[in-house]
Amino acid sequence: MTLKEFKEMLEQTKLPVTYYEFENKVPPLPFLVYFETETDNFAADGIVYHEVKRIAVELYIKKRDFTLEQSIEALFYQNGIFWQKSFQYLDDEKCYFILYEMEI
């Protein structure tokens, strides 16, 4: 899956989506930010045989919405993506930060 295809998948949530950061005005909550954190490529015969991108998807939301979280996770599941999830409350921003980490 390419980053373009990954973004198109995230856009199915109907939330504002951007790579790394919003360039101009940040939209109202909720929104998604995604970015590549590193690669973990598979080598064969001294070359990259299969590229694996490690991706972070950040969901910023005013209060926990488990239905929204489940719909995002369903997209990952439908596309064969295994993810790890963590979350915390950001006191300064007065919102929740939900982090999904995965490989594509």
C-alpha positions in Angstrom: 0.0 0.0 0.0 1.4 3.4 -0.9 1.1 6.5 1.2 -1.4 7.9 -1.3 -3.6 4.8 -1.0 -3.3 4.9 2.8 -4.5 8.5 2.8 -7.4 7.6 0.6 -8.3 4.9 3.1 -8.2 7.3 6.0 -10.4 9.8 4.0 -13.2 7.2 4.1 -13.7 8.3 7.7 -14.9 11.7 6.4 -12.6 13.4 8.9 -10.0 16.0 7.9 -6.8 14.1 7.2 -3.3 15.4 6.6 0.3 14.1 6.3 2.3 15.3 9.3 0.7 18.7 9.9 -1.9 21.0 8.6 -0.2 23.7 6.6 -2.7 26.5 7.3 -5.5 26.6 9.8 -6.0 23.5 11.9 -9.6 22.2 11.5 -11.9 21.7 14.4 -11.8 18.4 16.2 -11.9 15.6 15.4 -9.2 15.2 12.8 -6.5 12.7 11.7 -2.7 13.2 11.2 -0.6 10.4 9.7 3.1 10.2 9.0 5.9 7.7 8.3 8.1 7.1 11.4 10.7 4.8 9.8 11.1 1.8 7.5 11.8 -1.8 8.3 12.7 -3.1 4.8 13.2 -6.7 3.9 16.4 -7.4 1.9 17.3 -10.1 -0.6 20.4 -10.4 -2.7 21.8 -7.1 -1.3 18.8 -5.0 -2.3 15.5 -3.9 -0.8 13.2 -6.7 -1.8 10.1 -5.5 0.1 9.7 -2.0 1.6 7.8 -1.8 4.9 6.8 1.6 6.2 6.1 2.2 9.8 3.2 4.6 10.1 1.7 6.6 12.9 -1.9 7.8 12.8 -3.0 10.3 15.4 -6.6 11.0 16.1 -7.3 14.2 18.0 -10.8 14.3 19.5 -12.5 16.4 22.2 -13.9 13.4 24.1 -13.6 9.6 23.5 -15.9 8.4 20.8 -15.7 4.7 20.8 -17.9 4.4 17.7 -15.6 6.6 15.7 -12.5 4.7 17.0 -14.2 1.4 16.0 -14.9 2.7 12.5 -11.3 3.7 12.1 -10.1 0.3 13.4 -12.6 -1.4 11.0 -10.9 0.3 8.1 -7.5 -1.1 9.2 -9.0 -4.5 9.6 -10.7 -4.4 6.2 -7.4 -3.5 4.6 -5.4 -6.2 6.4 -3.5 -3.8 8.6 -2.4 -4.8 12.1 -2.2 -1.9 14.5 -1.3 -1.0 18.1 -3.3 1.6 19.9 -2.5 4.0 22.8 -4.1 7.1 24.1 -3.8 10.0 26.5 -5.5 13.2 27.5 -3.6 16.4 26.5 -4.2 18.9 29.3 -2.8 21.9 27.4 -5.0 21.1 24.3 -8.0 19.9 26.2 -8.4 16.9 23.9 -7.6 13.2 23.6 -4.7 12.0 21.5 -5.2 8.5 20.2 -2.2 6.9 18.5 -2.4 4.0 16.1 0.9 2.5 15.0 1.2 0.0 12.2 3.3 -1.2 9.2 2.2 -0.9 5.6 
